[in-house]
Amino acid sequence: MAQPKKLQDFLVDAKVPRAWRDRVPLVTGDGRILWVVGWRLGEAAKVTPGTKRVLILKFEPRPGS
């Protein structure tokens, strides 16, 4: 089981440029971060052998952004 990490610490460790950090989209549910879009999937959202249902999300940035 992965250790929880603060979002700010994750972004710094992943070397996300400071100017981008406020613009990284997040998908959340039940008070947890499920997906840091473009960087990493949260532990709570990973598909496992016990997973019964999945939701597929696709991120498409707007042109010019």
mmCIF file of the N, C-alpha and C atoms, coordinates in Angstrom:
data_MODEL
# 
_entry.id   MODEL 
# 
loop_
_atom_site.group_PDB 
_atom_site.id 
_atom_site.type_symbol 
_atom_site.label_atom_id 
_atom_site.label_alt_id 
_atom_site.label_comp_id 
_atom_site.label_asym_id 
_atom_site.label_entity_id 
_atom_site.label_seq_id 
_atom_site.pdbx_PDB_ins_code 
_atom_site.Cartn_x 
_atom_site.Cartn_y 
_atom_site.Cartn_z 
_atom_site.occupancy 
_atom_site.B_iso_or_equiv 
_atom_site.pdbx_formal_charge 
_atom_site.auth_seq_id 
_atom_site.auth_comp_id 
_atom_site.auth_asym_id 
_atom_site.auth_atom_id 
_atom_site.pdbx_PDB_model_num 
ATOM 1   N N  . MET A 1 1  ? 0.846   -1.172 0.000   1.00 0.00 ? 1  MET A N  1 
ATOM 2   C CA . MET A 1 1  ? 0.000   0.000  0.000   1.00 0.00 ? 1  MET A CA 1 
ATOM 3   C C  . MET A 1 1  ? 0.899   1.245  0.000   1.00 0.00 ? 1  MET A C  1 
ATOM 4   N N  . ALA A 1 2  ? 0.628   2.148  -0.877  1.00 0.00 ? 2  ALA A N  1 
ATOM 5   C CA . ALA A 1 2  ? 1.439   3.370  -0.991  1.00 0.00 ? 2  ALA A CA 1 
ATOM 6   C C  . ALA A 1 2  ? 1.138   4.328  0.153   1.00 0.00 ? 2  ALA A C  1 
ATOM 7   N N  . GLN A 1 3  ? 2.149   5.056  0.563   1.00 0.00 ? 3  GLN A N  1 
ATOM 8   C CA . GLN A 1 3  ? 1.985   6.056  1.609   1.00 0.00 ? 3  GLN A CA 1 
ATOM 9   C C  . GLN A 1 3  ? 1.297   7.291  1.034   1.00 0.00 ? 3  GLN A C  1 
ATOM 10  N N  . PRO A 1 4  ? 0.371   7.895  1.786   1.00 0.00 ? 4  PRO A N  1 
ATOM 11  C CA . PRO A 1 4  ? -0.252  9.142  1.320   1.00 0.00 ? 4  PRO A CA 1 
ATOM 12  C C  . PRO A 1 4  ? 0.802   10.247 1.214   1.00 0.00 ? 4  PRO A C  1 
ATOM 13  N N  . LYS A 1 5  ? 0.584   11.140 0.281   1.00 0.00 ? 5  LYS A N  1 
ATOM 14  C CA . LYS A 1 5  ? 1.505   12.248 0.082   1.00 0.00 ? 5  LYS A CA 1 
ATOM 15  C C  . LYS A 1 5  ? 0.684   13.497 -0.192  1.00 0.00 ? 5  LYS A C  1 
ATOM 16  N N  . LYS A 1 6  ? 1.102   14.618 0.359   1.00 0.00 ? 6  LYS A N  1 
ATOM 17  C CA . LYS A 1 6  ? 0.414   15.875 0.087   1.00 0.00 ? 6  LYS A CA 1 
ATOM 18  C C  . LYS A 1 6  ? 0.564   16.209 -1.391  1.00 0.00 ? 6  LYS A C  1 
ATOM 19  N N  . LEU A 1 7  ? -0.481  16.822 -1.952  1.00 0.00 ? 7  LEU A N  1 
ATOM 20  C CA . LEU A 1 7  ? -0.454  17.168 -3.368  1.00 0.00 ? 7  LEU A CA 1 
ATOM 21  C C  . LEU A 1 7  ? 0.739   18.065 -3.690  1.00 0.00 ? 7  LEU A C  1 
ATOM 22  N N  . GLN A 1 8  ? 0.990   19.061 -2.871  1.00 0.00 ? 8  GLN A N  1 
ATOM 23  C CA . GLN A 1 8  ? 2.128   19.965 -3.115  1.00 0.00 ? 8  GLN A CA 1 
ATOM 24  C C  . GLN A 1 8  ? 3.437   19.187 -3.153  1.00 0.00 ? 8  GLN A C  1 
ATOM 25  N N  . ASP A 1 9  ? 3.618   18.270 -2.234  1.00 0.00 ? 9  ASP A N  1 
ATOM 26  C CA . ASP A 1 9  ? 4.847   17.463 -2.217  1.00 0.00 ? 9  ASP A CA 1 
ATOM 27  C C  . ASP A 1 9  ? 4.951   16.600 -3.475  1.00 0.00 ? 9  ASP A C  1 
ATOM 28  N N  . PHE A 1 10 ? 3.826   16.025 -3.890  1.00 0.00 ? 10 PHE A N  1 
ATOM 29  C CA . PHE A 1 10 ? 3.840   15.220 -5.111  1.00 0.00 ? 10 PHE A CA 1 
ATOM 30  C C  . PHE A 1 10 ? 4.255   16.070 -6.312  1.00 0.00 ? 10 PHE A C  1 
ATOM 31  N N  . LEU A 1 11 ? 3.664   17.251 -6.451  1.00 0.00 ? 11 LEU A N  1 
ATOM 32  C CA . LEU A 1 11 ? 3.965   18.106 -7.599  1.00 0.00 ? 11 LEU A CA 1 
ATOM 33  C C  . LEU A 1 11 ? 5.433   18.526 -7.615  1.00 0.00 ? 11 LEU A C  1 
ATOM 34  N N  . VAL A 1 12 ? 5.981   18.824 -6.455  1.00 0.00 ? 12 VAL A N  1 
ATOM 35  C CA . VAL A 1 12 ? 7.401   19.195 -6.371  1.00 0.00 ? 12 VAL A CA 1 
ATOM 36  C C  . VAL A 1 12 ? 8.268   17.988 -6.727  1.00 0.00 ? 12 VAL A C  1 
ATOM 37  N N  . ASP A 1 13 ? 7.976   16.829 -6.138  1.00 0.00 ? 13 ASP A N  1 
ATOM 38  C CA . ASP A 1 13 ? 8.763   15.616 -6.405  1.00 0.00 ? 13 ASP A CA 1 
ATOM 39  C C  . ASP A 1 13 ? 8.687   15.198 -7.874  1.00 0.00 ? 13 ASP A C  1 
ATOM 40  N N  . ALA A 1 14 ? 7.523   15.441 -8.520  1.00 0.00 ? 14 ALA A N  1 
ATOM 41  C CA . ALA A 1 14 ? 7.347   15.091 -9.931  1.00 0.00 ? 14 ALA A CA 1 
ATOM 42  C C  . ALA A 1 14 ? 7.937   16.160 -10.852 1.00 0.00 ? 14 ALA A C  1 
ATOM 43  N N  . LYS A 1 15 ? 8.492   17.200 -10.245 1.00 0.00 ? 15 LYS A N  1 
ATOM 44  C CA . LYS A 1 15 ? 9.120   18.295 -10.995 1.00 0.00 ? 15 LYS A CA 1 
ATOM 45  C C  . LYS A 1 15 ? 8.147   19.007 -11.935 1.00 0.00 ? 15 LYS A C  1 
ATOM 46  N N  . VAL A 1 16 ? 6.892   19.135 -11.458 1.00 0.00 ? 16 VAL A N  1 
ATOM 47  C CA . VAL A 1 16 ? 5.914   19.919 -12.206 1.00 0.00 ? 16 VAL A CA 1 
ATOM 48  C C  . VAL A 1 16 ? 6.314   21.384 -12.037 1.00 0.00 ? 16 VAL A C  1 
ATOM 49  N N  . PRO A 1 17 ? 6.512   22.103 -13.134 1.00 0.00 ? 17 PRO A N  1 
ATOM 50  C CA . PRO A 1 17 ? 6.918   23.510 -13.013 1.00 0.00 ? 17 PRO A CA 1 
ATOM 51  C C  . PRO A 1 17 ? 5.944   24.306 -12.142 1.00 0.00 ? 17 PRO A C  1 
ATOM 52  N N  . ARG A 1 18 ? 6.489   25.178 -11.330 1.00 0.00 ? 18 ARG A N  1 
ATOM 53  C CA . ARG A 1 18 ? 5.685   25.970 -10.389 1.00 0.00 ? 18 ARG A CA 1 
ATOM 54  C C  . ARG A 1 18 ? 4.538   26.686 -11.107 1.00 0.00 ? 18 ARG A C  1 
ATOM 55  N N  . ALA A 1 19 ? 4.798   27.228 -12.288 1.00 0.00 ? 19 ALA A N  1 
ATOM 56  C CA . ALA A 1 19 ? 3.777   27.975 -13.027 1.00 0.00 ? 19 ALA A CA 1 
ATOM 57  C C  . ALA A 1 19 ? 2.609   27.088 -13.460 1.00 0.00 ? 19 ALA A C  1 
ATOM 58  N N  . TRP A 1 20 ? 2.816   25.784 -13.563 1.00 0.00 ? 20 TRP A N  1 
ATOM 59  C CA . TRP A 1 20 ? 1.756   24.866 -13.992 1.00 0.00 ? 20 TRP A CA 1 
ATOM 60  C C  . TRP A 1 20 ? 0.921   24.335 -12.833 1.00 0.00 ? 20 TRP A C  1 
ATOM 61  N N  . ARG A 1 21 ? 1.439   24.384 -11.631 1.00 0.00 ? 21 ARG A N  1 
ATOM 62  C CA . ARG A 1 21 ? 0.823   23.664 -10.498 1.00 0.00 ? 21 ARG A CA 1 
ATOM 63  C C  . ARG A 1 21 ? -0.621  24.052 -10.218 1.00 0.00 ? 21 ARG A C  1 
ATOM 64  N N  . ASP A 1 22 ? -0.978  25.314 -10.362 1.00 0.00 ? 22 ASP A N  1 
ATOM 65  C CA . ASP A 1 22 ? -2.363  25.728 -10.115 1.00 0.00 ? 22 ASP A CA 1 
ATOM 66  C C  . ASP A 1 22 ? -3.288  25.374 -11.266 1.00 0.00 ? 22 ASP A C  1 
ATOM 67  N N  . ARG A 1 23 ? -2.717  24.885 -12.371 1.00 0.00 ? 23 ARG A N  1 
ATOM 68  C CA . ARG A 1 23 ? -3.517  24.582 -13.557 1.00 0.00 ? 23 ARG A CA 1 
ATOM 69  C C  . ARG A 1 23 ? -3.667  23.086 -13.815 1.00 0.00 ? 23 ARG A C  1 
ATOM 70  N N  . VAL A 1 24 ? -3.039  22.250 -13.008 1.00 0.00 ? 24 VAL A N  1 
ATOM 71  C CA . VAL A 1 24 ? -3.141  20.796 -13.204 1.00 0.00 ? 24 VAL A CA 1 
ATOM 72  C C  . VAL A 1 24 ? -4.535  20.348 -12.764 1.00 0.00 ? 24 VAL A C  1 
ATOM 73  N N  . PRO A 1 25 ? -5.316  19.756 -13.682 1.00 0.00 ? 25 PRO A N  1 
ATOM 74  C CA . PRO A 1 25 ? -6.663  19.302 -13.309 1.00 0.00 ? 25 PRO A CA 1 
ATOM 75  C C  . PRO A 1 25 ? -6.600  18.124 -12.336 1.00 0.00 ? 25 PRO A C  1 
ATOM 76  N N  . LEU A 1 26 ? -7.571  18.075 -11.443 1.00 0.00 ? 26 LEU A N  1 
ATOM 77  C CA . LEU A 1 26 ? -7.695  16.981 -10.479 1.00 0.00 ? 26 LEU A CA 1 
ATOM 78  C C  . LEU A 1 26 ? -9.069  16.349 -10.603 1.00 0.00 ? 26 LEU A C  1 
ATOM 79  N N  . VAL A 1 27 ? -9.136  15.037 -10.429 1.00 0.00 ? 27 VAL A N  1 
ATOM 80  C CA . VAL A 1 27 ? -10.404 14.325 -10.318 1.00 0.00 ? 27 VAL A CA 1 
ATOM 81  C C  . VAL A 1 27 ? -10.443 13.810 -8.885  1.00 0.00 ? 27 VAL A C  1 
ATOM 82  N N  . THR A 1 28 ? -11.519 14.149 -8.173  1.00 0.00 ? 28 THR A N  1 
ATOM 83  C CA . THR A 1 28 ? -11.624 13.761 -6.769  1.00 0.00 ? 28 THR A CA 1 
ATOM 84  C C  . THR A 1 28 ? -12.934 13.017 -6.514  1.00 0.00 ? 28 THR A C  1 
ATOM 85  N N  . GLY A 1 29 ? -12.956 12.282 -5.429  1.00 0.00 ? 29 GLY A N  1 
ATOM 86  C CA . GLY A 1 29 ? -14.159 11.585 -5.001  1.00 0.00 ? 29 GLY A CA 1 
ATOM 87  C C  . GLY A 1 29 ? -13.997 11.117 -3.574  1.00 0.00 ? 29 GLY A C  1 
ATOM 88  N N  . ASP A 1 30 ? -15.049 11.204 -2.795  1.00 0.00 ? 30 ASP A N  1 
ATOM 89  C CA . ASP A 1 30 ? -15.019 10.800 -1.379  1.00 0.00 ? 30 ASP A CA 1 
ATOM 90  C C  . ASP A 1 30 ? -13.882 11.481 -0.626  1.00 0.00 ? 30 ASP A C  1 
ATOM 91  N N  . GLY A 1 31 ? -13.580 12.730 -0.984  1.00 0.00 ? 31 GLY A N  1 
ATOM 92  C CA . GLY A 1 31 ? -12.544 13.487 -0.278  1.00 0.00 ? 31 GLY A CA 1 
ATOM 93  C C  . GLY A 1 31 ? -11.120 13.068 -0.605  1.00 0.00 ? 31 GLY A C  1 
ATOM 94  N N  . ARG A 1 32 ? -10.964 12.261 -1.671  1.00 0.00 ? 32 ARG A N  1 
ATOM 95  C CA . ARG A 1 32 ? -9.627  11.801 -2.056  1.00 0.00 ? 32 ARG A CA 1 
ATOM 96  C C  . ARG A 1 32 ? -9.321  12.221 -3.486  1.00 0.00 ? 32 ARG A C  1 
ATOM 97  N N  . ILE A 1 33 ? -8.053  12.393 -3.775  1.00 0.00 ? 33 ILE A N  1 
ATOM 98  C CA . ILE A 1 33 ? -7.631  12.661 -5.143  1.00 0.00 ? 33 ILE A CA 1 
ATOM 99  C C  . ILE A 1 33 ? -7.538  11.324 -5.864  1.00 0.00 ? 33 ILE A C  1 
ATOM 100 N N  . LEU A 1 34 ? -8.299  11.197 -6.957  1.00 0.00 ? 34 LEU A N  1 
ATOM 101 C CA . LEU A 1 34 ? -8.320  9.963  -7.724  1.00 0.00 ? 34 LEU A CA 1 
ATOM 102 C C  . LEU A 1 34 ? -7.372  10.021 -8.915  1.00 0.00 ? 34 LEU A C  1 
ATOM 103 N N  . TRP A 1 35 ? -7.156  11.227 -9.446  1.00 0.00 ? 35 TRP A N  1 
ATOM 104 C CA . TRP A 1 35 ? -6.307  11.361 -10.623 1.00 0.00 ? 35 TRP A CA 1 
ATOM 105 C C  . TRP A 1 35 ? -5.726  12.763 -10.663 1.00 0.00 ? 35 TRP A C  1 
ATOM 106 N N  . VAL A 1 36 ? -4.411  12.847 -10.720 1.00 0.00 ? 36 VAL A N  1 
ATOM 107 C CA . VAL A 1 36 ? -3.725  14.101 -11.010 1.00 0.00 ? 36 VAL A CA 1 
ATOM 108 C C  . VAL A 1 36 ? -3.510  14.019 -12.522 1.00 0.00 ? 36 VAL A C  1 
ATOM 109 N N  . VAL A 1 37 ? -4.393  14.677 -13.270 1.00 0.00 ? 37 VAL A N  1 
ATOM 110 C CA . VAL A 1 37 ? -4.462  14.516 -14.722 1.00 0.00 ? 37 VAL A CA 1 
ATOM 111 C C  . VAL A 1 37 ? -3.111  14.803 -15.372 1.00 0.00 ? 37 VAL A C  1 
ATOM 112 N N  . GLY A 1 38 ? -2.684  13.829 -16.160 1.00 0.00 ? 38 GLY A N  1 
ATOM 113 C CA . GLY A 1 38 ? -1.427  13.950 -16.874 1.00 0.00 ? 38 GLY A CA 1 
ATOM 114 C C  . GLY A 1 38 ? -0.210  13.509 -16.089 1.00 0.00 ? 38 GLY A C  1 
ATOM 115 N N  . TRP A 1 39 ? -0.394  13.180 -14.806 1.00 0.00 ? 39 TRP A N  1 
ATOM 116 C CA . TRP A 1 39 ? 0.756   12.835 -13.975 1.00 0.00 ? 39 TRP A CA 1 
ATOM 117 C C  . TRP A 1 39 ? 0.626   11.476 -13.308 1.00 0.00 ? 39 TRP A C  1 
ATOM 118 N N  . ARG A 1 40 ? -0.472  11.241 -12.578 1.00 0.00 ? 40 ARG A N  1 
ATOM 119 C CA . ARG A 1 40 ? -0.558  9.970  -11.855 1.00 0.00 ? 40 ARG A CA 1 
ATOM 120 C C  . ARG A 1 40 ? -1.999  9.675  -11.426 1.00 0.00 ? 40 ARG A C  1 
ATOM 121 N N  . LEU A 1 41 ? -2.313  8.384  -11.371 1.00 0.00 ? 41 LEU A N  1 
ATOM 122 C CA . LEU A 1 41 ? -3.584  7.893  -10.865 1.00 0.00 ? 41 LEU A CA 1 
ATOM 123 C C  . LEU A 1 41 ? -3.440  7.649  -9.371  1.00 0.00 ? 41 LEU A C  1 
ATOM 124 N N  . GLY A 1 42 ? -4.452  8.032  -8.599  1.00 0.00 ? 42 GLY A N  1 
ATOM 125 C CA . GLY A 1 42 ? -4.424  7.804  -7.161  1.00 0.00 ? 42 GLY A CA 1 
ATOM 126 C C  . GLY A 1 42 ? -4.641  6.347  -6.818  1.00 0.00 ? 42 GLY A C  1 
ATOM 127 N N  . GLU A 1 43 ? -4.127  5.921  -5.684  1.00 0.00 ? 43 GLU A N  1 
ATOM 128 C CA . GLU A 1 43 ? -4.262  4.526  -5.252  1.00 0.00 ? 43 GLU A CA 1 
ATOM 129 C C  . GLU A 1 43 ? -5.723  4.094  -5.189  1.00 0.00 ? 43 GLU A C  1 
ATOM 130 N N  . ALA A 1 44 ? -6.615  4.976  -4.738  1.00 0.00 ? 44 ALA A N  1 
ATOM 131 C CA . ALA A 1 44 ? -8.029  4.622  -4.583  1.00 0.00 ? 44 ALA A CA 1 
ATOM 132 C C  . ALA A 1 44 ? -8.719  4.376  -5.919  1.00 0.00 ? 44 ALA A C  1 
ATOM 133 N N  . ALA A 1 45 ? -8.126  4.826  -7.022  1.00 0.00 ? 45 ALA A N  1 
ATOM 134 C CA . ALA A 1 45 ? -8.761  4.693  -8.333  1.00 0.00 ? 45 ALA A CA 1 
ATOM 135 C C  . ALA A 1 45 ? -8.172  3.573  -9.179  1.00 0.00 ? 45 ALA A C  1 
ATOM 136 N N  . LYS A 1 46 ? -7.174  2.899  -8.676  1.00 0.00 ? 46 LYS A N  1 
ATOM 137 C CA . LYS A 1 46 ? -6.534  1.844  -9.469  1.00 0.00 ? 46 LYS A CA 1 
ATOM 138 C C  . LYS A 1 46 ? -7.447  0.624  -9.603  1.00 0.00 ? 46 LYS A C  1 
ATOM 139 N N  . VAL A 1 47 ? -7.417  0.040  -10.785 1.00 0.00 ? 47 VAL A N  1 
ATOM 140 C CA . VAL A 1 47 ? -8.203  -1.179 -11.043 1.00 0.00 ? 47 VAL A CA 1 
ATOM 141 C C  . VAL A 1 47 ? -7.427  -2.365 -10.471 1.00 0.00 ? 47 VAL A C  1 
ATOM 142 N N  . THR A 1 48 ? -8.101  -3.170 -9.685  1.00 0.00 ? 48 THR A N  1 
ATOM 143 C CA . THR A 1 48 ? -7.503  -4.340 -9.042  1.00 0.00 ? 48 THR A CA 1 
ATOM 144 C C  . THR A 1 48 ? -8.320  -5.580 -9.407  1.00 0.00 ? 48 THR A C  1 
ATOM 145 N N  . PRO A 1 49 ? -7.845  -6.770 -9.053  1.00 0.00 ? 49 PRO A N  1 
ATOM 146 C CA . PRO A 1 49 ? -8.649  -7.974 -9.321  1.00 0.00 ? 49 PRO A CA 1 
ATOM 147 C C  . PRO A 1 49 ? -10.026 -7.935 -8.660  1.00 0.00 ? 49 PRO A C  1 
ATOM 148 N N  . GLY A 1 50 ? -10.182 -7.166 -7.588  1.00 0.00 ? 50 GLY A N  1 
ATOM 149 C CA . GLY A 1 50 ? -11.470 -7.068 -6.901  1.00 0.00 ? 50 GLY A CA 1 
ATOM 150 C C  . GLY A 1 50 ? -12.382 -5.975 -7.439  1.00 0.00 ? 50 GLY A C  1 
ATOM 151 N N  . THR A 1 51 ? -11.941 -5.237 -8.430  1.00 0.00 ? 51 THR A N  1 
ATOM 152 C CA . THR A 1 51 ? -12.740 -4.151 -8.995  1.00 0.00 ? 51 THR A CA 1 
ATOM 153 C C  . THR A 1 51 ? -13.965 -4.708 -9.711  1.00 0.00 ? 51 THR A C  1 
ATOM 154 N N  . LYS A 1 52 ? -15.130 -4.132 -9.417  1.00 0.00 ? 52 LYS A N  1 
ATOM 155 C CA . LYS A 1 52 ? -16.367 -4.603 -10.031 1.00 0.00 ? 52 LYS A CA 1 
ATOM 156 C C  . LYS A 1 52 ? -16.870 -3.673 -11.136 1.00 0.00 ? 52 LYS A C  1 
ATOM 157 N N  . ARG A 1 53 ? -16.583 -2.372 -11.004 1.00 0.00 ? 53 ARG A N  1 
ATOM 158 C CA . ARG A 1 53 ? -17.026 -1.413 -12.020 1.00 0.00 ? 53 ARG A CA 1 
ATOM 159 C C  . ARG A 1 53 ? -15.894 -0.426 -12.280 1.00 0.00 ? 53 ARG A C  1 
ATOM 160 N N  . VAL A 1 54 ? -15.850 0.077  -13.500 1.00 0.00 ? 54 VAL A N  1 
ATOM 161 C CA . VAL A 1 54 ? -14.855 1.086  -13.848 1.00 0.00 ? 54 VAL A CA 1 
ATOM 162 C C  . VAL A 1 54 ? -15.540 2.247  -14.564 1.00 0.00 ? 54 VAL A C  1 
ATOM 163 N N  . LEU A 1 55 ? -14.946 3.399  -14.445 1.00 0.00 ? 55 LEU A N  1 
ATOM 164 C CA . LEU A 1 55 ? -15.373 4.592  -15.168 1.00 0.00 ? 55 LEU A CA 1 
ATOM 165 C C  . LEU A 1 55 ? -14.161 5.047  -15.953 1.00 0.00 ? 55 LEU A C  1 
ATOM 166 N N  . ILE A 1 56 ? -14.317 5.181  -17.249 1.00 0.00 ? 56 ILE A N  1 
ATOM 167 C CA . ILE A 1 56 ? -13.213 5.613  -18.088 1.00 0.00 ? 56 ILE A CA 1 
ATOM 168 C C  . ILE A 1 56 ? -13.355 7.100  -18.349 1.00 0.00 ? 56 ILE A C  1 
ATOM 169 N N  . LEU A 1 57 ? -12.332 7.853  -17.972 1.00 0.00 ? 57 LEU A N  1 
ATOM 170 C CA . LEU A 1 57 ? -12.298 9.296  -18.206 1.00 0.00 ? 57 LEU A CA 1 
ATOM 171 C C  . LEU A 1 57 ? -11.184 9.593  -19.182 1.00 0.00 ? 57 LEU A C  1 
ATOM 172 N N  . LYS A 1 58 ? -11.433 10.541 -20.057 1.00 0.00 ? 58 LYS A N  1 
ATOM 173 C CA . LYS A 1 58 ? -10.415 10.958 -21.017 1.00 0.00 ? 58 LYS A CA 1 
ATOM 174 C C  . LYS A 1 58 ? -10.296 12.465 -20.926 1.00 0.00 ? 58 LYS A C  1 
ATOM 175 N N  . PHE A 1 59 ? -9.074  12.944 -20.824 1.00 0.00 ? 59 PHE A N  1 
ATOM 176 C CA . PHE A 1 59 ? -8.825  14.385 -20.747 1.00 0.00 ? 59 PHE A CA 1 
ATOM 177 C C  . PHE A 1 59 ? -8.339  14.871 -22.088 1.00 0.00 ? 59 PHE A C  1 
ATOM 178 N N  . GLU A 1 60 ? -9.010  15.872 -22.615 1.00 0.00 ? 60 GLU A N  1 
ATOM 179 C CA . GLU A 1 60 ? -8.587  16.493 -23.861 1.00 0.00 ? 60 GLU A CA 1 
ATOM 180 C C  . GLU A 1 60 ? -8.423  17.988 -23.615 1.00 0.00 ? 60 GLU A C  1 
ATOM 181 N N  . PRO A 1 61 ? -7.172  18.470 -23.639 1.00 0.00 ? 61 PRO A N  1 
ATOM 182 C CA . PRO A 1 61 ? -6.978  19.904 -23.409 1.00 0.00 ? 61 PRO A CA 1 
ATOM 183 C C  . PRO A 1 61 ? -7.613  20.723 -24.531 1.00 0.00 ? 61 PRO A C  1 
ATOM 184 N N  . ARG A 1 62 ? -8.044  21.909 -24.175 1.00 0.00 ? 62 ARG A N  1 
ATOM 185 C CA . ARG A 1 62 ? -8.597  22.818 -25.181 1.00 0.00 ? 62 ARG A CA 1 
ATOM 186 C C  . ARG A 1 62 ? -7.488  23.290 -26.108 1.00 0.00 ? 62 ARG A C  1 
ATOM 187 N N  . PRO A 1 63 ? -7.768  23.427 -27.377 1.00 0.00 ? 63 PRO A N  1 
ATOM 188 C CA . PRO A 1 63 ? -6.746  23.932 -28.292 1.00 0.00 ? 63 PRO A CA 1 
ATOM 189 C C  . PRO A 1 63 ? -6.250  25.308 -27.846 1.00 0.00 ? 63 PRO A C  1 
ATOM 190 N N  . GLY A 1 64 ? -4.946  25.481 -27.873 1.00 0.00 ? 64 GLY A N  1 
ATOM 191 C CA . GLY A 1 64 ? -4.352  26.760 -27.503 1.00 0.00 ? 64 GLY A CA 1 
ATOM 192 C C  . GLY A 1 64 ? -4.135  26.943 -26.013 1.00 0.00 ? 64 GLY A C  1 
ATOM 193 N N  . SER A 1 65 ? -4.423  25.904 -25.219 1.00 0.00 ? 65 SER A N  1 
ATOM 194 C CA . SER A 1 65 ? -4.210  26.071 -23.772 1.00 0.00 ? 65 SER A CA 1 
ATOM 195 C C  . SER A 1 65 ? -3.021  25.277 -23.306 1.00 0.00 ? 65 SER A C  1 
# 
